[in-house]
Structures are given as structure tokens and as C-alpha cells.
Amino acid sequence: METATARILITALAAFLVFACTSSDAAGGLALNFYDNTCPAVYNTVENVVGQYMSKAPSLAAPLLRMHFHDCFVRGCDGSVLLNSTNSSKAEKDAIPNVSLRGFQVIDAAKAAVERVCPGVVSCADIIALVARDAVHMLGGPFWNVPMGRRDGVVSIQNEALTKLPPPFANFTQLTSIFASNGLDVKDLVVLSGAHTIGTSHCSSFSSRIYNFTGKGDTDPSLDKYYVAQLKIKCKPGDTKTIVEMDPGSFRTFDTNYYVNVKKNRGLFQSDAALLTNSEAKTYVNTELQGPSFFSDFATSMEKMGRIGVLTGTAGQIREHCAFIN
């Protein structure tokens, strides 16, 4: 009798736990099938818009990926990087690290297209995540899962972008601290730094490394001297307009050449060079440059990054226009 009663209690408890977990996932978590019933066309709709832009300007892949990164590292992946400043408050978009962001027109076009099909259903935060994935994949990069269900934030503060985004001059300690605060580890740091395999940068982001590293008119000794000479030809002192390839000769191809350059002391930023100052990170650099695991590792880290600080359930809102709060 006691055994039978115990079995009933265990069965009931198990059923309760399954129900509780299922309810929690449905109400508050992200899911690959989140829009299956409410907006199943979202994936194809966004992909079509991204394809239209990428066919004309494939260089947009890098800034769109960067936008997703910058969104997630400040207040989580909540679309706050898309909000415009107001008369009373400066938004993230106007912070120094974000003034060079490009591709907002792609997000707006994707949002408008989705709104025509499923008005008031899909968040801008989800659209950024999808756009970044699709753009990278269309450039020949990896494909990763994008669980959906993010909601849009209603706060965007300029100064937070200054303190929460890893700067190009960060050392390894600073980088790991920022990444750890977002639930990302050393491998994620090395793998996501691989995004520098595509895109360009303004000279001002690294000019101190080649002209005034310690304030004495010197060069960063960790930077390959031949690479320094090449950079000085392109970037003159005080140049804030010229752009250079982050992965010379391969900046339009999503590949492992970035790690080859880092190992040769030709990483463009101090944050790139910092990966060689830690034994664990250096091991990952050597692993990734071999090639076979980079795409799968990048996909894993991107999905992990896409879950940072998300608003779900009834938190936040679904913005009608991504640049404005409803």
C-alpha cells in the first residue's frame, strides 16, 4: 500500500515538474518555434529583405553582425541600439562606439516587411538577430539557430554603450571581465573575435598603436613591423576618415584568416593582440586557425550571445517602428 502510494506521489510530482518546466519555457523563454503559430513567414520574409540588400552591398554583413553584438552587450539583446535619441535623453546609437554602425536601413526594411505580414507580433530585437545570421550566411559564413521570443526594451542610454562595449584598445583582463559579465567565457571571446575576419575599421580605432602607443610617439612593440609600415601608408596621424580592412586580403570572406593574422602579430586592434597574452586564449587561436571547428564554434557562441539579457514574456514591448518606443 505504501509502495503504491509512493508511486502515485512520484508520478504526480513528475507530472507537475514537467508542466511547470513547459509552462516556464512557453511563457518566459526563447524557442525555435516561437512564431510557428503567430508569424511563420517571418524567416523567409527577413531572409528575402536581407538578400535584396546583400546582393547590392555584401559589405553590409560585417556592420549588421556588429550591430547585433553591440545590441546584446548593452542591456541584453533587446533592440535598444536601434532607438533614436530624444530631446531629454541621448541613446546608445549616438555613443562613440556606435556612431560608425551601418545597416539600420536593412533592419527597418525587414521590420516593415514583417509588419505587413504579421503586424505587432515580431520584435525588433528578434529581427536584428535574424538579419545578422542571414547576412553572415549569405556571405559564405556559418548558419546558426536563432531561438525567437525576444521583446524590445524601452530604455537606451548613451553612456552605457561607452562602459559596456569592449573597446578596441582593451587588454585581456578587460575583455574577459566584459565577456564574463555577459555569461561568455574565454572560448567565446576568441571565437567571437573571429568576426573580425570580415569588415573594415577607421584608422582612429588603432592609430595610437602605430603612432603614439605610450604617449612618446612610439609603436606598439607587439605589432609586426612590416604591418605597421603598411598601416602608416594608409593612415596618417589624425586621420579619422580612412578605413582599412580588418583582415587584409580576405575581408570579404568569412574564414579563419583572421587567426592567421593574429598569430603573426598582425591583429589590427589591441584587443586582437590581447588574445595572445593568455595561454588559454592562445590555444583557442591555434585551434580555430586550423579551420574545421571554426564555423561550428562560431555558431555555438553566436546562439549563446543571442540569449544575453533577453526580455521575454510580458516584459518590454513589440515596437511598431524600431527607432521609437510605442
C-alpha positions in Angstrom: 0.0 0.0 0.0 2.8 2.4 1.0 4.6 1.4 -2.2 1.6 2.1 -4.4 1.0 5.5 -2.7 4.6 6.4 -3.1 4.4 5.6 -6.8 1.4 7.8 -7.2 3.1 10.7 -5.4 6.2 10.3 -7.5 4.2 10.2 -10.7 2.2 13.3 -9.7 5.3 15.1 -8.8 7.0 14.2 -12.1 3.9 15.4 -14.0 3.9 18.7 -12.1 7.6 19.3 -12.8 7.1 18.6 -16.5 4.1 21.0 -16.5 6.0 23.7 -14.6 9.0 23.5 -16.9 6.9 23.5 -20.0 4.9 26.5 -18.8 8.0 28.4 -17.8 9.6 27.8 -21.2 6.5 28.8 -23.1 5.9 32.0 -21.0 9.4 33.2 -20.4 12.0 31.6 -22.7 13.2 31.7 -26.3 12.2 28.9 -28.7 13.0 28.0 -32.3 9.3 27.5 -33.0 8.2 30.7 -31.1 6.4 32.2 -34.2 5.2 29.0 -35.7 1.6 29.9 -35.0 1.7 33.7 -34.9 4.1 34.5 -37.8 5.5 31.5 -39.6 6.5 33.7 -42.5 9.0 35.7 -40.5 12.1 33.7 -41.5 11.5 33.9 -45.3 10.4 37.5 -45.1 13.5 38.6 -43.3 15.8 36.5 -45.5 14.3 37.9 -48.7 14.9 41.5 -47.5 18.5 40.7 -46.4 19.1 39.0 -49.7 18.0 42.1 -51.6 20.4 44.3 -49.7 23.3 41.8 -49.7 23.1 41.3 -53.5 23.8 45.0 -53.9 26.2 45.6 -51.0 27.7 42.4 -49.5 29.9 44.5 -47.3 26.8 45.1 -45.1 27.3 41.7 -43.5 30.0 43.0 -41.1 28.2 46.0 -39.8 25.0 44.0 -39.4 26.8 41.4 -37.3 28.5 44.2 -35.3 25.1 45.8 -34.7 23.8 42.5 -33.2 26.9 42.3 -31.0 26.6 45.9 -29.8 22.9 45.4 -29.1 23.4 42.3 -26.9 26.3 43.7 -24.9 24.3 46.7 -23.7 21.1 45.9 -21.7 21.0 42.5 -23.4 19.6 41.6 -26.9 16.6 44.0 -26.6 16.9 46.2 -29.7 18.0 49.2 -27.6 20.8 50.0 -30.0 18.1 50.9 -32.6 16.3 53.6 -30.6 16.8 57.2 -31.6 17.9 59.8 -29.0 15.2 62.2 -27.7 15.3 65.8 -26.6 15.7 64.6 -23.0 18.0 61.6 -23.4 20.9 60.5 -25.6 20.6 56.9 -26.8 23.2 54.2 -27.4 23.1 54.9 -31.1 24.9 58.2 -30.5 27.7 56.8 -28.3 31.2 57.0 -29.8 31.4 53.2 -30.4 28.1 53.2 -32.3 28.3 56.3 -34.5 30.0 54.2 -37.2 27.3 51.5 -37.1 25.7 50.9 -40.5 22.8 48.9 -41.8 19.9 50.4 -39.9 18.0 50.7 -43.2 18.1 46.9 -43.5 16.6 46.4 -40.1 13.9 49.0 -40.9 13.1 47.3 -44.2 12.9 43.9 -42.6 10.7 45.2 -39.8 8.4 46.9 -42.3 8.1 43.7 -44.4 7.3 41.6 -41.4 4.7 44.1 -40.1 2.9 43.9 -43.4 2.6 40.1 -42.9 2.2 39.9 -39.1 1.5 43.3 -37.6 2.5 43.8 -33.9 4.0 40.3 -33.5 7.8 40.2 -34.1 10.2 42.3 -32.1 13.0 44.4 -33.5 15.3 42.5 -31.2 14.4 39.3 -33.0 14.8 40.9 -36.3 18.4 42.1 -35.6 19.3 38.6 -34.6 17.8 37.1 -37.8 19.3 39.7 -40.0 22.8 39.3 -38.6 22.6 35.5 -39.1 21.3 35.7 -42.6 23.8 38.3 -43.7 26.8 36.3 -42.5 25.4 33.1 -44.0 24.8 34.8 -47.4 28.5 35.9 -47.3 29.5 32.2 -47.1 29.7 32.2 -43.3 28.2 29.7 -40.8 24.5 29.2 -40.2 23.3 29.2 -36.6 20.0 28.7 -34.9 18.2 31.8 -33.8 15.7 31.0 -31.0 13.0 33.6 -31.0 10.8 35.4 -28.5 12.8 38.4 -27.5 10.9 41.6 -26.7 12.0 45.1 -27.2 13.4 47.3 -24.5 12.2 50.8 -23.8 15.4 52.3 -22.5 18.6 53.3 -24.3 21.3 55.2 -22.6 24.3 56.7 -24.4 26.8 56.3 -21.6 26.1 52.6 -21.1 27.5 51.9 -24.6 30.7 53.5 -23.5 31.2 51.4 -20.4 29.7 48.0 -21.5 31.1 47.5 -25.0 34.7 46.1 -25.3 36.9 48.9 -26.8 39.5 48.1 -29.5 42.2 49.1 -27.0 41.1 46.6 -24.3 43.6 44.3 -22.7 42.9 40.6 -21.9 41.7 41.3 -18.4 39.3 43.9 -19.5 38.0 41.7 -22.3 37.4 38.7 -20.1 35.7 40.8 -17.5 33.2 42.3 -20.0 32.5 38.9 -21.6 32.1 37.2 -18.3 29.6 39.8 -17.2 27.5 38.6 -20.1 27.9 34.9 -19.4 30.5 34.3 -22.1 33.8 32.5 -21.5 37.4 32.7 -22.9 36.5 30.4 -25.8 33.5 32.6 -26.7 35.9 35.7 -26.6 38.3 34.1 -29.1 35.6 32.7 -31.3 33.5 35.8 -31.5 36.7 37.9 -32.1 36.8 35.9 -35.3 34.0 38.1 -36.6 36.9 40.5 -37.5 37.5 38.2 -40.4 35.1 40.5 -42.3 34.7 44.2 -42.4 36.7 47.4 -42.1 37.8 49.9 -39.4 38.5 53.6 -39.3 42.2 54.5 -38.7 41.2 56.3 -35.4 40.4 52.9 -33.8 44.0 51.8 -33.8 46.2 54.8 -34.7 47.7 55.0 -31.3 49.2 51.6 -31.8 51.2 52.8 -34.8 51.9 56.4 -33.8 51.7 57.0 -30.1 51.4 53.8 -28.1 52.8 55.0 -24.8 52.5 58.7 -25.3 56.1 59.1 -26.6 55.5 58.8 -30.3 56.2 55.1 -30.4 54.7 52.0 -31.9 53.1 49.0 -30.1 56.0 46.5 -29.9 53.6 43.6 -30.2 52.6 44.7 -33.7 54.5 43.2 -36.7 56.8 46.0 -38.0 56.0 45.3 -41.7 52.3 45.5 -40.9 53.0 48.8 -39.1 54.7 50.2 -42.2 51.7 49.2 -44.4 49.2 50.8 -41.9 51.2 54.0 -41.8 50.9 54.3 -45.6 47.1 54.1 -45.4 46.6 56.0 -42.1 48.3 59.4 -41.5 48.4 60.9 -38.0 45.0 62.3 -37.0 43.2 60.5 -39.9 39.6 59.9 -38.8 38.0 59.1 -42.2 40.1 56.5 -43.9 39.0 52.9 -43.5 41.2 49.8 -43.7 40.5 46.1 -43.9 40.4 44.2 -40.6 41.5 41.0 -42.3 43.8 42.2 -45.2 43.2 40.4 -48.4 40.3 38.4 -47.0 37.9 41.0 -45.5 35.0 40.0 -47.7 35.4 36.3 -46.9 34.2 34.7 -43.7 37.2 32.4 -43.0 40.0 31.6 -40.5 42.5 34.1 -42.0 41.9 36.4 -39.0 43.5 33.9 -36.7 46.5 33.5 -39.1 47.0 37.3 -38.9 46.6 37.4 -35.1 49.3 34.6 -34.7 51.6 36.7 -37.0 51.1 39.7 -34.7 49.0 41.4 -37.4 45.8 41.7 -35.4 44.6 45.2 -36.2 43.4 46.1 -32.6 45.0 45.8 -29.2 42.0 43.6 -28.4 43.1 41.2 -31.2 46.7 41.1 -29.9 45.5 40.6 -26.4 44.3 37.1 -27.4 48.0 36.0 -27.5 48.7 37.3 -24.0 46.8 34.4 -22.3 47.7 30.8 -22.7 44.1 29.5 -22.8 43.1 32.1 -25.4 46.3 31.4 -27.4 45.4 27.7 -27.5 42.0 28.6 -28.9 43.6 30.9 -31.5 45.7 28.0 -32.7 42.7 25.6 -32.7 40.5 28.0 -34.7 43.1 28.8 -37.3 43.2 25.1 -38.2 39.8 25.6 -39.7 37.5 22.6 -39.2 35.8 23.7 -36.0 35.6 27.5 -36.5 32.2 27.6 -38.2 30.5 25.3 -35.7 32.2 27.1 -32.8 31.1 30.4 -34.1 27.5 29.2 -34.5 27.5 28.0 -30.9 28.9 31.2 -29.5 26.5 33.4 -31.5 23.5 31.4 -30.3 24.8 31.8 -26.8 25.4 35.6 -27.3 21.9 35.9 -28.7 20.4 34.9 -25.3 22.2 37.6 -23.3 19.7 39.5 -21.0 16.7 38.9 -23.2 13.3 40.3 -22.3 10.6 37.7 -22.7 7.0 37.1 -21.7 5.3 40.4 -20.9 8.5 42.4 -20.3 9.2 45.2 -22.7 7.1 45.6 -25.8 6.9 44.9 -29.5 7.8 48.1 -31.2 5.9 49.2 -34.2 8.9 51.1 -35.5 12.4 50.0 -34.3 13.7 53.5 -33.8 10.9 54.6 -31.5 9.2 53.4 -28.4 5.4 52.8 -28.9 
